Amino acid sequence: MREIVANTFWKRLVGLIFWKKSDGPVRLIIPRCNAIHTCFMRRPVDVYFMDKDDNTMMGFLAVPPWRILYYRGAVSVHEELC
């Protein structure tokens, strides 16, 4: 699985919006983050909120477009295309 760290404003803004299923499996890692949106996404994403030790605190599977998710205490978020 390809991993992309969203460590710039542009990478955070664009995220996985333009990724297609044919591009293969991909995980977007968003450091210093505890909330995400799925606006403009073409397909659902799996979302995992992580603690400071990179353990999963909460996971949401197949989150559809146009949703906002927040998890208090999370320090990063991992997104994977479904």
C-alpha positions as CSV (number, residue, x, y, z in Angstrom):
1,M,0.0,0.0,0.0
2,R,1.3,3.4,-1.0
3,E,1.5,5.9,2.0
4,I,1.4,9.6,1.5
5,V,2.1,12.0,4.4
6,A,0.0,15.2,4.2
7,N,2.7,17.5,5.7
8,T,2.0,20.5,3.5
9,F,-1.1,22.7,3.1
10,W,-1.6,21.6,-0.5
11,K,-1.4,17.9,0.4
12,R,-3.9,18.4,3.3
13,L,-6.3,20.4,1.1
14,V,-6.3,18.0,-1.8
15,G,-6.0,14.7,0.1
16,L,-7.4,11.7,-1.8
17,I,-9.9,13.7,-3.9
18,F,-8.4,12.8,-7.3
19,W,-7.4,9.2,-6.5
20,K,-9.1,6.5,-8.5
21,K,-9.5,2.8,-7.7
22,S,-7.2,2.0,-10.7
23,D,-4.4,4.0,-8.9
24,G,-4.1,1.1,-6.4
25,P,-4.3,1.1,-2.6
26,V,-3.3,4.3,-0.9
27,R,-3.2,5.6,2.7
28,L,-3.1,9.3,3.5
29,I,-1.5,10.1,6.8
30,I,-2.5,13.5,8.2
31,P,-0.3,14.5,11.2
32,R,-1.4,17.0,13.9
33,C,-5.1,16.4,13.0
34,N,-8.3,15.3,14.8
35,A,-11.0,16.2,12.3
36,I,-11.5,15.5,8.6
37,H,-14.1,16.0,5.9
38,T,-14.9,14.0,2.8
39,C,-16.2,16.8,0.7
40,F,-15.6,16.3,-3.0
41,M,-14.5,12.7,-2.6
42,R,-15.4,10.4,-5.5
43,R,-15.8,7.3,-3.3
44,P,-16.0,6.3,0.4
45,V,-12.9,6.2,2.6
46,D,-12.0,4.3,5.8
47,V,-10.9,6.8,8.5
48,Y,-8.8,5.9,11.5
49,F,-8.1,8.4,14.3
50,M,-4.7,7.7,15.9
51,D,-3.2,8.5,19.3
52,K,0.3,9.8,20.0
53,D,1.8,6.3,19.9
54,D,0.1,5.6,16.5
55,N,-2.5,3.3,17.9
56,T,-6.0,3.4,16.5
57,M,-8.4,5.2,18.8
58,M,-11.5,5.0,16.6
59,G,-12.1,3.8,13.1
60,F,-15.0,4.6,10.7
61,L,-15.4,2.3,7.6
62,A,-16.7,3.4,4.2
63,V,-17.4,7.0,5.1
64,P,-19.4,8.4,2.2
65,P,-18.7,11.8,0.6
66,W,-19.9,15.1,2.3
67,R,-19.3,14.0,5.9
68,I,-17.3,15.7,8.7
69,L,-15.7,13.5,11.4
70,Y,-14.0,14.5,14.6
71,Y,-12.5,12.5,17.4
72,R,-11.3,14.2,20.6
73,G,-7.8,13.4,21.7
74,A,-6.6,12.1,18.3
75,V,-3.3,13.4,17.1
76,S,-3.3,12.1,13.6
77,V,-5.7,10.6,11.0
78,H,-5.2,7.9,8.5
79,E,-7.5,7.7,5.4
80,E,-7.7,4.7,3.0
81,L,-9.7,4.5,-0.1
82,C,-12.4,1.8,-0.2
